Amino acid sequence: MPDVWDTTVASRAGARHAPLLHRHLETETPIPLPAPTLQELARGLQLRAGRRGSNGGFDWLDALIAQPLVRIVPFAMTSAVLAGRLLALHPHPPTGGRRRHGTRAQQRAAWALDVQIAACAFAGGYGVLTENVDDFAALRDAIARLLPSVPPLAVKDARV
């Protein structure tokens, strides 16, 4: 089963991760995208549209979603409960000495979406393909503490 694409992968599907996209298309392997990944992509495109006075590239997002291989992984009951539990345990991103882009509020919102992406992946039986390995590894470990009797969330580095 393929891994869900985190926003760091999906947002670069036409550039850095184009070979990954082409492999999926050539092998007809589904591309699972968590609903929160779509939310982050749409937010980024809308912000870009506001700055440029254009449609911000929504044609690109529409084309990605329209791909017959794309499967939207829902943020539903199981993933919502897991995300709530994770956010209660870890309300702040484990950024340590590195700083994410944006204000503290934007960083917390991005963390909440990462939590939702991990929860969608786990609830759907997927792993996560990401460039943000440290944060998703922290979520993998938190899920393992919450649910020690089930296999852990697989986290794979998309940069490898």
N, C-alpha and C positions, 0 to 999 in steps of 0.2 A: 504494500500500500504506500503511495507517495506521501510525502510530508506536506503539511500546510505551508504556504508561503507567508512569512511575516511581511510587514510593510517594507522592510529594508530590502527584501528580494523583489516583491511585486512592483515596487516603484522604480526598479531598475531593470525590469524585464526587457525593455527595448534597448538597453545599453550594456552595462556590466554583466547582467545575467541573461543576455540574449541567447547565448549557447544553451543555457538551461531550458529556456522557452522552446528553442528549436528542437532539443532532444524530446521534450514532451510532445511536441507536434508530430515529429517523425515517428515516434513509437506509439502514438495515440494514448499516452499515459495521462490520466486525469490530472488537472491542476486544482487542488483544493485551496480555496481562499476563504479564510474566516470572515464572517460579516464585519467584525471590528477592523480588519485590514482594509476592507472597502471604505469604512467610515474614515479611517486615517487618510486614505488616498483621496477621497472626495474633499476632505477638509483642506489638504495641501493644494489641490487643484483650485479650489474656491479662493483660497488666499492668494494664489498666483494670479488668478483671474482679476481679483480686485486691484492688485498692484499694476497689472498690465492693461486693464480695461478690455480684456479679451474673454473668450470662453474658458481660458485656463487649461485647455487640453482635455476637456471632458470627452472629446471624440476618442481620445486614446483609451480612457477608462471604459467608455461604452463598447469599444472594439474588443477590449480585453474580456469584459463580462460576457460579450456575445460569442466568444470562442466556445464551440461545442464541447471542448474538453474541460472548461472551467466549471467547477462544482463549488457552490457557495456552502460553506460550513456554518450552520446557524448558531446564533447565540441564544440558546433555548434553556429550558428549565435546569437540566443537569449542569450545563456550563455556567449558568447564572448563579446557582447555589455555590459551586466551586469557586467562582470568581469572588463572590462575596466573602467567603471564608478566607481566601488568600489575601484579599485587601484588608480584612480585619487583622490578620497576622502581620502583614507587610504593607502598611499604608503609604510608604515612601519607596521610591526606587533605590536599589542598592548601588548607586552610582559611585560611592566611595570618593576618591580624589578626582575623578573626572566629572566634567560638567556637561550636561545635556544642553541642547539649544533651547532658548525660550525662557520665559518667566517661571517662577516656582509653580504657579498654577498650571501653566502649560506642561511643565515637566510631570506634575502629578496626574494630569489628564492623560498624557502619553503613557505613563506607568499603568494607569487603570486600563487603558486599551491593550497594553502588552499582557496584563493579567487576563483580560477577556480572550485574547488570542490564544494564550496558553490553555485556558479553560476549554475553549472550543476544540482545540486540537486534542486535548486529553479526553474529553467527553466523546469525541468522534472516533477515537482510536487511532489518531494520527500522531506523528512526531512534528517538530517545528524546524523548518529550514530558515535560518536567520543570519544576519551579520551581527546581531546584538546578542552574542552567545552568553556573555556574563549575566545579563538580566534574566534571560530565559533559563540558564542553569540554576539561578537562585530560585526561580519559580518551580523548576523540576524538583529541586530539593525540598521545597515547601510542600509540594503535592505529595512527595514520598513520605514526608512526616505526617501529613493528614491522612493518607491512604496507604499505609505500609504493606497491605496485603495484595496490592495490585502492581503490575509492571509499571515502572516509572515512565514519565514523559521523555521521549527521545528528543534531544536537542542537537541539531547538526549545523555546522558552520558553513554558510553558503560561499565563503571566500576561499574554501579549499578546493 
